[in-house]
Amino acid sequence: MKNFFPNRTALYALIGACFVVCTTMGVRQTFGLYSSEFENTSGTTNTEFGLAIALHAIFWGIFTPIFGRISDKLGGNVVIIPALIFYSISMLLMGNNYVSGMWLQINLGLLVGVGLAGAAGTILTPMISKHFPNENRSKAAGFVTACGGLGMFIFPILSNIFKNFSTWQMSFIIFSIILFLMCIPGLFVKLPEKKISNSDNNIDERSLKEVLKESFAHKGFRLLVLGFFVCGFQITLIATHVPRYVQDKGLADWTGTAILALIGFFNIIGTLIMGYLGDKYSKKILLSGLYFLRGVTLILFIFLPASNLSAVLFGTSFGLLWLATVPATNGIVAQIFGTKNLTLLFGIVFLNHQFGSFLGAYLGGFFYDQFGSFDYAWYLAIVLSFVATALHLPIDERPLTTVNKTI
């Protein structure tokens, strides 16, 4: 491991990022478990709950490239600390029953979205990737993303424990305190101590317009943006609505918690495997295969008879594929454009992911309230899996400088 870390700054930044991501992604994984609590407390409908999740997905996506641009120039801690404070405040307010009407959209929508934009794995992964050379970049990204999976495993279980010993409101207040404490490790996520190479890790002085013009002129970048939409649609649909879906199928209440916890646990394995493979094999081929397997997994889950066993198998199998997209997607962006603007560019890719998240959360609730079933949302998620499989295959992964030299 000594040869893995270029310097102490990289070591401290990775550890700090892992703690932060574990908490921010873990807390987010619990929201789907509270839809019935919100309904009982304030009469929140599935559509309203889905809209709040959809709004935080959009705000998360909009603010990520903005925070990415700031962190590329000033360091990650500059955006992580205020984001964690916003996130903590939102949980504290919801824990004090500010969950009805517009309050739900402000707290679960706006404030959670801003918090995730500055302190979730989607921004911390590229922050950390800047500290490592290309041969270790996917592995470093895999560690950060895997810690997000650890949080997604731990926090649904904690949520269930807190609700059993006290109230659902108390669990939100406890989560608020934990999020605030994460400001301490967040302080250590700084810019790299020194350049990883002579040309790859310096600060880019070009204007934002020039950077974006170069990236969108690249066909592979455009395809990556489109493909990540599918990831957002699928994972947010599942995280938001699968607890209600399995209840409607007559399964025990614990199965919803089990699915989300299993997804979190096996996501750790999946992201570490993808991080390892991404440093050795074509990242676009790995992504195409991953989306294909997602489609197969969803087909089996939806069309096989519902049972506790099928729920456990779904949580296990989809967990392996959950955020395994992140190391490879982040790696392709870094491989093509270098790391100078990595947090910004991955933020742009992630923005379209969040448009998918918006539709996954909102359409799931809308279809349920209109037709009494999530089926149409599942069918759409299956079709999109195979669209994403095809989208990633034509991506040119060669570094932009190499391509320019061959033209």
Secondary structure, 3 states (H helix, E strand, C coil): CCCCCCCHHHHHHHHHHHHHHHHHHHHHCCHHHHHHHHHHHHCCCHHHHHHHHHHHHHHHHHHHHHHHHHHHHHCCHHHHHHHHHHHHHHHHHHHCCCCCCHHHHHHHHHHHHHHHHHHCHHHHHHHHHCCCCHHHHHHHHHHHHHHHHHHHHHHHHHHHHHHHHCCHHHHHHHHHHHHHHCHHHHCCCCCCCCCCCCCCCCCCCCCHHHHHHHHHCCHHHHHHHHHHHHHHHHHHHHHHHHHHHHHHCCCCCHHHHHHHHHHHHHHHHHHHHHHHHHCCCCHHHHHHHHHHHHHHHHHHHHHCCCCHHHHHHHHHHHHHHCCCHHHHHHHHHHHHHCCCCHHHHHHHHHHHHHHHHHHHHHHHHHHHHHHCCCHHHHHHHHHHHHHHHHHHCCCCCCCHHHHHHHC
